[in-house]
């Protein structure tokens, strides 16, 4: 029997052993106690798994700090209570989807049972589906809320739960904090109604798929180009996730006939057996797809994460080597294509807009300005981009947008990042480039020659524990109170502090307000803009013991042959900035 546990942890363990939990759960806890697994017991019980403003995420297992039937149950009961409070005397319905992770179908069914037990109608996807389709389904079916069981691209031990509101976006104020408050009130397993009402649960699937795919087909701007380039060689990997259900169908619907799926990663599998992390941002996760592309001499590689809201891409450079494009590059390419294609089609009327986050590359702002299209900058998180779309609906038309962390959106049928629609659009813009005798890499180079070569570096510093949290706070305070005279040889000219939503001109001392609303609210972020156009953003992570510095630098690119030289100089500048700011 374990004896080295602190009193609170032991109390929580005892409450699970004596409470109204199933026999299997109690047996697993007892086994951990008998085997003296004190570290595992502490990690599992020392606190309650936090339900934050967007949902929750954690390792699966027994205990109040793990993803299991009871933590999912408490979160769902609290969400159900909030929906009933917010919509009294109303007919409430929710949509539920899940990814390919272990236990995802089970957790989705647990949530469906709890909602239905509380008199709420449930539309439950019969099998795994991409997160963006869940966002679409909420609006398509007229639901008041929804959830998706997923841990995005976290390691295989994790699962999670994202909550959505009636516009198909992840919950924002005031509903985010309202749901958290109701979830926090659930103090006993006996307050959770697990006994579902089958009459209130409707299984959905192919009929919603068809409507969702229509919106992706509607996004296409140059079907004639696709028809001419229907043989474009595309390699696609779903990395054992949900993308396999719809990405090949979307590409086929648009007319692409030469799509090669990475078979070793096509089968949905929560163990993600061929990768260390199921994350298309990682070169390792993309390696099988890139090898297949080399073997086939393909034109494009695309891969989606387990819940298919993020997409990674690779393309061949002039030397014939396959290179990964980062999130800023792909977001820029999508917007570059959309702006030019909308202009060529005569669709720009002055009422269109693009949305991106404040830490995403400023080349997008520059391209929008050159085309007379508004570019709204939001806080980090796609729910803020969705908020802009919601607030401007019926007044201005959303073209597309994205964030540096590999999430993009085309059109407004979905209100979350959408890797299915993005894969279709990336294939289309690659076909557009090839139709002009260019590769996607040539298209990237052309964009940089027209607008300047923008390069972004992310410096992520991990500071664990209480001391680490205090160090992060001190780093932010130091940056605010001690603006350096120069950074990498350039003088800071503007400081934007999102804590109080102010912008200060360091030359004149004039302080102006950053307007609240349209995806903007107070947040612990500070940005330095330098005289040479460099931007440095500092932001503590809200979910991890990290502080992140986003560095954006730029320089002219006058000849395609200078691409690698300019890139090397920009990378060196990011390193110089890191050294000057002492970011270690």
PyMOL commands that set and color helices and strands:
alter all, ss='L'
color gray80, all
select helices_A, chain A and resi 7-18+23-34+38-45+69-86+104-117+131-140+175-185+189-191+198-200+206-219+223-228+242-245+247-254+263-265+283-296+327-344+363-370+382-392+419-435+440-451+465-481+560-580
alter helices_A, ss='H'
color red, helices_A
select strands_A, chain A and resi 55-59+93-98+121-125+145-149+158-165+201-204+234-237+259-261+300-304+311-316+322-325+352-357+374-378+397-403+407-410+453-462+492-497+502-505+511-513+525-530+535-540+546-555
alter strands_A, ss='S'
color yellow, strands_A
deselect
rebuild
show_as cartoon
